[in-house]
């Protein structure tokens, strides 16, 4: 039996919370406000992650990375089928170095 990929579980969590009670789920609240609110939260999490990393606050940076993963998936998760496209891109990148991936892009 194969284990479910963490990204699949993340998108499943977002899908389960979509349309849920916004008083019980921050994800439901953000998704209810639309893709723009989700994208704004992703930007905030990204900035907080970078600030924690450059200030040497490792534990805070690790917590922010987790928050950023969820925040990055929310805008895409709110766009229905497009979440799968992002997941396919991520899977295609698995095991490929960033340098190789960047070199493969059309200029």
Secondary structure, DSSP 8 states (H G I E B T S, - for coil): -----HHHHHHHHHHHHTTS-TTT-HHHHHHHH-HHHHHHHHHHHHHHHHHHHHTT-HHHHHHHHHHHHHHHHHHHHTTTTHHHHHHHHHHHHTT--HHHHHHHS--
